[in-house]
Each structure stands twice: as C-alpha cells, then as structure tokens.
Amino acid sequence: MTESENFPPRMIPATMIIHQEGVIALIALIGVWFRDAGLATAFAPRGGLATALLAGVGSGLGCFCLLWLVRTAGPLRDLESWQRRMVEGWSIGDALAVAVFSGLAEEALIRALLQPVIGLVPAAAVFAALHFVPDRKLWMWPVVALALGLVVGGVFERWGYPAAAAAHIVINGLSLGRFRATESS
C-alpha cells in the first residue's frame, strides 16, 4: 500500500475552502490597500476589460487542455486520483464556488499583491509552495502549480488582474467539474 493509500484525503467541505479563500482575499485586499498604487490600480486590466477577460479565459482553456493531455502520466494520475477523492460529495455548485473564490482570492494575493513587489518567478514559487502536500507521492502538485503560476503570472503581466483571475477560475472550474463528472460516472 502506498503512502497516499495509507492516508487518503478526507473529503473537504467546500465551505471550508471558501472560508479559507475569504481569509486569503482579505489579506490581499488589506495589503494592496496599503500599497502606494492602491486598489484600483492593482486590480485594473491592462488594456480593455473585455480583452483581458478573453485573454484570461483563453489562457485558462489552454492550460486546462494541456493538463488534460498529460493527465495519465504516473505522478499526475496519482495527483488527480487524490484530488478527486478530496472533493467527493461536492455538488457542481460547490465546485464552481470554490473555483471562483479560489481564482479571485489567490490571484489577488499572488498577482495583485505579491508579484508587483517580488516579481514573476518568486510569486510563482510562493504559489507553488501554497500547493505543497506532505505526501511524497503528490510531489507533482507544487510542480504543476509552479508551471501554472508562471503562465498565469505572465498573463497578469500582460493583461492584469482580471485576466489572471479569469485564467485561474477557468482552470479550477474545468478541473473540478471534470473531477465531479468522473466521480458521477
């Protein structure tokens, strides 16, 4: 029996994750509030809002498709199986709420607050560290988070917070929706 099978994840209530994301969002808002640029600048699109949202959705779709294509690689298969067990019992509404709240909150913290101060690569590294799970079999989650953090960080650099948040929401929403569909079948 592997380590992940010895200690399988318990289903985590969606409300618990949403509360956690609320705390993350509050920290980000307070931090951005005290920066010289302020809230409006930190959360503004670069260029038009429609262009930023389209770029974010497109980037999120591209990332999701790439993840879907490589999902059968050993460590990714293990990670996906673990994540699927973690969200057992969630409704589609739960999955969508977590996708939206996590995308908005985590991008506010990592991109709007930290990335302008510490840079793209360190911000992506912080994002990866936040996805660490103390299970050697799940080493791939922070690696995937680092890669996605670099992509979404680049999206932020080019199109701003709305694009980065849209990309994150799309990646999480489609992933969680797929986990739910797999669980239902």
C-alpha positions in Angstrom: 0.0 0.0 0.0 1.4 3.4 -1.0 1.6 6.4 1.3 -1.3 8.1 -0.4 -3.4 5.0 0.1 -2.4 4.7 3.7 -3.5 8.3 4.3 -6.2 9.1 1.7 -7.6 12.6 1.8 -10.8 13.1 3.6 -13.5 14.9 1.7 -13.0 18.6 2.5 -16.3 20.6 2.7 -16.4 23.3 0.0 -17.5 25.8 2.6 -14.2 25.3 4.5 -12.2 26.1 1.3 -14.4 29.1 0.6 -13.8 30.4 4.1 -10.0 29.9 3.6 -10.1 31.8 0.3 -12.0 34.6 2.0 -9.2 35.0 4.5 -6.7 35.0 1.6 -8.7 37.6 -0.2 -8.9 39.8 3.0 -5.2 39.6 3.5 -4.6 40.6 -0.2 -7.1 43.5 0.0 -5.5 44.9 3.1 -2.0 44.5 1.7 -3.0 46.1 -1.6 -4.8 48.9 0.2 -1.6 50.0 1.9 0.5 50.0 -1.3 1.1 53.3 -3.0 -0.7 52.3 -6.2 -3.9 51.3 -4.3 -6.8 49.0 -5.1 -7.9 50.5 -8.4 -4.5 50.2 -10.0 -3.8 46.7 -8.6 -7.0 45.2 -9.9 -7.3 47.1 -13.2 -7.0 45.4 -16.5 -4.1 46.4 -18.8 -6.0 47.4 -21.9 -9.7 46.8 -22.1 -11.6 44.6 -19.7 -13.1 42.5 -22.5 -9.7 41.9 -24.0 -8.3 41.0 -20.6 -11.1 38.6 -19.8 -10.9 37.0 -23.2 -7.1 36.5 -22.8 -7.6 35.0 -19.4 -10.3 32.6 -20.5 -8.2 31.6 -23.5 -5.1 31.1 -21.4 -7.1 29.1 -18.8 -8.6 26.9 -21.5 -5.1 26.3 -23.0 -3.7 25.3 -19.6 -6.6 23.0 -18.9 -6.3 21.3 -22.2 -2.5 20.7 -21.6 -3.2 19.3 -18.2 -5.9 17.1 -19.6 -3.5 15.8 -22.3 -0.8 14.8 -19.7 -3.2 13.6 -17.0 -2.2 9.9 -17.5 1.4 10.4 -16.7 2.1 8.5 -13.4 2.6 11.3 -10.9 -0.3 13.3 -12.5 -2.6 10.3 -12.4 -1.9 9.9 -8.7 -2.4 13.5 -8.0 -5.7 13.6 -9.9 -6.9 10.5 -8.1 -6.1 12.1 -4.8 -7.8 15.4 -5.8 -10.9 13.5 -6.9 -11.2 11.8 -3.5 -10.7 15.2 -1.8 -13.8 16.6 -3.5 -16.1 13.6 -3.2 -19.6 14.7 -2.3 -19.3 18.2 -3.7 -22.1 19.4 -5.9 -21.4 21.2 -9.1 -22.3 24.4 -7.3 -19.7 23.7 -4.6 -17.1 23.1 -7.3 -18.0 26.3 -9.2 -18.0 28.3 -5.9 -14.6 27.0 -5.0 -13.2 27.7 -8.5 -14.5 31.3 -8.4 -13.4 32.1 -4.9 -10.0 30.5 -5.2 -9.3 32.2 -8.5 -10.3 35.6 -7.3 -8.6 35.3 -3.9 -5.4 33.6 -4.8 -4.8 35.9 -7.8 -5.4 38.9 -5.5 -2.8 37.6 -3.1 -0.2 36.3 -5.5 -0.6 38.6 -8.5 -2.1 41.8 -7.3 -0.2 42.0 -4.0 3.0 40.0 -4.3 4.0 39.8 -7.9 4.5 43.6 -8.4 6.7 43.6 -5.3 8.7 40.4 -5.6 8.5 39.6 -9.4 7.1 36.8 -11.5 9.3 33.9 -10.6 9.3 34.4 -6.8 5.5 34.9 -6.9 5.1 31.7 -8.9 7.3 29.9 -6.3 5.1 31.2 -3.5 2.1 29.9 -5.4 3.7 26.5 -5.8 4.6 26.4 -2.1 0.9 27.0 -1.2 0.1 23.8 -3.1 2.5 21.6 -1.2 1.0 18.5 0.2 3.1 16.5 2.8 2.9 13.3 0.8 5.9 12.2 -1.3 3.6 10.7 -3.9 2.0 14.1 -4.5 5.2 15.9 -5.3 3.8 16.9 -8.7 1.2 19.3 -7.4 3.7 22.1 -6.5 5.5 21.5 -9.8 2.3 21.9 -11.7 1.4 24.9 -9.6 4.8 26.4 -10.4 4.3 26.0 -14.1 0.7 27.3 -14.0 1.9 30.2 -11.7 4.4 31.2 -14.3 1.8 31.1 -17.1 -0.8 32.9 -15.1 1.8 35.4 -13.8 2.7 36.1 -17.4 -1.0 36.7 -18.2 -1.1 39.1 -15.3 2.0 41.0 -16.5 0.4 41.4 -20.0 -3.3 41.9 -19.2 -3.7 42.5 -15.5 -5.6 41.0 -12.6 -8.9 40.3 -14.4 -7.1 38.1 -16.9 -5.1 36.2 -14.3 -8.3 35.7 -12.2 -10.2 34.5 -15.2 -7.5 32.1 -16.2 -7.4 30.7 -12.7 -11.1 30.3 -12.5 -11.3 28.5 -15.8 -8.5 26.1 -14.9 -10.1 25.3 -11.5 -13.6 25.3 -12.7 -13.0 22.9 -15.6 -10.7 20.7 -13.4 -13.2 20.4 -10.5 -16.1 19.9 -13.0 -14.2 17.1 -14.6 -13.4 15.5 -11.2 -17.1 15.7 -10.4 -18.1 14.2 -13.8 -15.6 11.4 -13.3 -17.0 10.7 -9.8 -20.6 10.7 -11.0 -19.8 8.1 -13.7 
